[in-house]
Amino acid sequence: MPTLAAATAGGLCRVRDVSPAGSGRVAEPRLGRAFRGHRGAVTAVAWHPNEQQVVSSSVDGCVFVWHFKLQLRPYRFVGHAGEVHDVALSPDGWTIASASADKTVRLWNNAAQGVSKVLSAHTATVRSVTFSRDGATLLTASDDKIVKMWAAATQKFQGSFVGHTHWVYSATFSSHADLVASAGEDKTVRVWDVEKRSAIISFIDFEAAVHQVRFNAEGSRVVACGGDGRLKLWDLRSRRLQQHYEAHAGAAFSADFHPAGGYLASVGEDHALKVWDLRVGRLLFQASSRDQTPLGCAFSPSGRSIATGGRDSLVFIWDCQGGAGAAVASAASSFITPAAASAPAAVGRGGAARSRPQSAPCTASRRAPGSSGTAGAAGSGARRADRAPSVEVPELAGEIRAGPLRAPPSDSPVLASAMAAGPSPGALLWPKAVARATSPLATGVADRQAQVDAHASGVLTGPSAAAAAAAAVALPAPLVQTLQSMQSHMELVSRTVQLLEQRLAMTEQQVTDIRRELLLSAPTPSHLANPAEQHTQ
């Protein structure tokens, strides 16, 4: 972490962190945006280097390019004749590579025209595609059990890595492109020497198919996730298993290193996006959804955001740079929960985990060769998706508490004198109006929570359970503060009006008394004092 040390006149030394925001820290993920347009499950996501675009692939056979500028519509690339399993962006952001079940890899120009070149790469479904850091080489993996390298500019074959005994689901370059890691259905993770085209390390620690493998930014560690829900991290220098996490309940589909290397994001069949702190070996944050199973995740190049895509056909952008507090995104039916501490399993000598629970069956979205989903329309080209706008997801941040609204402060002289006159009608009616406005929300959430608890425990709950749940219902802090402020203003205005009315009534009485006194004390005119005498004269 970059630091700056400075000496002061008092003999003190001050040390400050001068690292850029987001370079090495991850905050609790907040759901910021959602993109809708795919007609099938989203299989993979990738970031543009300038973080102004996100690219996604889907089983609907299409590739979408999503823009963060609201005035720009997304690009829709159509051309594959089968499901698209993976997508990658070149380091300069001008070329998009997509791997499909039609046994081809397409290289698209990142423009509205969507011109593409077809690479007949394998003899079976292509599962994975990635660029080297310099963008000169393309790496593909397939169900034909082979990993191949291609020249990105000329699409010429450069070599292959042969050794897997089953389908290869994932392959990736190290940062210096001198190593390649691959994994697949044969439950192994293999590290290859690019120059010699031979395997130098083979890890056989998984008990289920391995869905994805990734290098860290330095190229010294490899992480893999599998169908048993586990994450395993190896140190290539010692060639040993370094960390082991029982990460997900069900299959773990995707994992990605933070650019700074200290964190790891993963998604799995338990509908959860999890962020792990690799420095202390524990679960840091967890973002869950009831309605979607994420299949792919990727940190942005700066590490400030995470992109996920899943079976609900949506692409979510999670902000990892926000402040403290949970974010509630009702439009996406998502909620964020703080993660409980989860230490990695102890690793014994030789890299083997000391305790291994029974592995869950592999239920990932991997399919046998020959099976196909919704095929994309024939012919290449890009279509602007007129009905695929980006969806802004509202946020309600802050601590959430339930309870009565607090009374306004009484240190104001005007309010203090007004309170002496007694409660006003507005002060009495306002809490009732607030209660009526919030009671449907509390009742609905309480009833739903009671039903969930009853279903989980097998015991039916009555109105008392619903009332208890309603007492624990949380309102967003901004809403509570707004209601409190409105109540304070309403009471202040009402009591001020009462005070003015009292003063006005007092003034009118004083005016009447003054007039009466003036009339009584005024001298009587001489021509009115003795009217009889004047008449006689």
ZILINMO-V617893 format. One record per backbone hydrogen bond with DSSP energy under -0.5 kcal/mol. CO is the residue of the C=O (numbers start at 0). NH is the residue of the N-H. Records with the same first field share a line. If there is no record, write none. Layout:
CO = NH / NH
This chain:
1 = 17 / 18
3 = 15
5 = 13
7 = 10
11 = 7 / 13
13 = 5
15 = 3 / 17
19 = 22
29 = 31 / 318
31 = 392
32 = 316
33 = 390
34 = 314
40 = 42 / 58
43 = 56
45 = 54
47 = 50
51 = 67
52 = 47
53 = 65
54 = 45
55 = 63
56 = 42 / 43
57 = 60 / 83
60 = 78 / 79
61 = 57
62 = 76
63 = 55 / 65
64 = 74
65 = 53
67 = 69
68 = 71
73 = 384
74 = 64 / 76
75 = 77 / 382
76 = 62
82 = 84 / 100
85 = 98
87 = 96
89 = 92
93 = 109
94 = 89
95 = 107
96 = 87
97 = 105
98 = 84 / 85
99 = 102 / 125
102 = 121
103 = 99
104 = 118
105 = 97 / 107
106 = 116
107 = 95
108 = 110
110 = 113
112 = 381
114 = 108
116 = 106
117 = 119
118 = 104 / 120
124 = 126 / 142
127 = 140
129 = 138
131 = 134
135 = 151
136 = 131
137 = 149
138 = 129
139 = 147
140 = 126 / 127
141 = 144 / 167
144 = 162 / 163
145 = 141
146 = 160
147 = 139
148 = 157 / 158
149 = 137 / 151
150 = 154
155 = 150
158 = 148
159 = 161
160 = 146
166 = 168 / 184
169 = 182
171 = 180
173 = 176
177 = 193
178 = 173
179 = 191
180 = 171
181 = 189
182 = 168 / 169
183 = 186 / 209
186 = 205
187 = 183
188 = 202
189 = 181
190 = 199 / 200
191 = 179 / 193
192 = 196 / 197
197 = 192
200 = 190
201 = 203
202 = 188
208 = 210 / 226
211 = 224
213 = 222
215 = 218
219 = 235 / 236
220 = 215
221 = 233
222 = 213
223 = 231
224 = 210 / 211
225 = 228 / 251
228 = 246 / 247
229 = 225
230 = 244
231 = 223
232 = 241 / 242
233 = 221 / 235
234 = 238 / 239
239 = 234
242 = 232
243 = 344
244 = 230 / 246
247 = 249
250 = 252 / 268
253 = 266
255 = 264
257 = 260
261 = 277 / 278
262 = 257
263 = 275
264 = 255
265 = 273
266 = 252 / 253
267 = 270
270 = 288
271 = 267 / 273
272 = 286
273 = 265
274 = 283 / 284
275 = 263 / 277
276 = 280 / 281
280 = 343
281 = 276
283 = 338
284 = 274
285 = 336
286 = 272
287 = 334
291 = 293
292 = 310
295 = 308
297 = 306
299 = 302
303 = 319
304 = 299
305 = 317
306 = 297
307 = 315
308 = 294 / 295
309 = 41 / 312
312 = 36 / 37
313 = 309 / 315
314 = 34
315 = 307 / 317
316 = 31 / 32
317 = 305 / 319
318 = 29
319 = 26
325 = 397
326 = 328 / 335
327 = 329 / 395
328 = 331 / 333
329 = 332
332 = 289
333 = 328
334 = 287
336 = 285
345 = 347 / 353
347 = 350
348 = 351
351 = 347
360 = 362
363 = 365
367 = 370
380 = 77
382 = 75
383 = 385
384 = 387
388 = 35
389 = 391
390 = 33
391 = 393
396 = 477
398 = 400
400 = 474
411 = 415
412 = 416
413 = 417
414 = 418
415 = 419
417 = 420
418 = 421
423 = 427
424 = 428
425 = 429
426 = 430
427 = 431
428 = 432
429 = 433
430 = 434
431 = 435
432 = 436
433 = 437
434 = 438
435 = 439
437 = 441
438 = 442
439 = 443
440 = 444
441 = 445
442 = 446
443 = 447
444 = 448
445 = 449
446 = 450
447 = 451
448 = 452
449 = 453
450 = 454
451 = 455
452 = 456
453 = 457 / 458
461 = 464 / 465
462 = 466
463 = 467
464 = 468
465 = 469
466 = 470
467 = 471
468 = 471
469 = 472
474 = 400
475 = 479
476 = 480
477 = 481
478 = 482
479 = 483
480 = 484
481 = 485
482 = 486
483 = 487
484 = 488
485 = 489
486 = 490
487 = 491
488 = 492
489 = 493
490 = 494
491 = 495
492 = 496
493 = 497
494 = 498
495 = 499
496 = 500
497 = 501
498 = 502
499 = 503
500 = 504
501 = 505
502 = 506
503 = 507
504 = 508
505 = 509
506 = 510
507 = 511
508 = 512
509 = 513
510 = 514
511 = 515
512 = 516
513 = 517
514 = 518
515 = 519
516 = 520
517 = 521
524 = 527 / 528
525 = 529
529 = 533
530 = 534
531 = 535
532 = 536
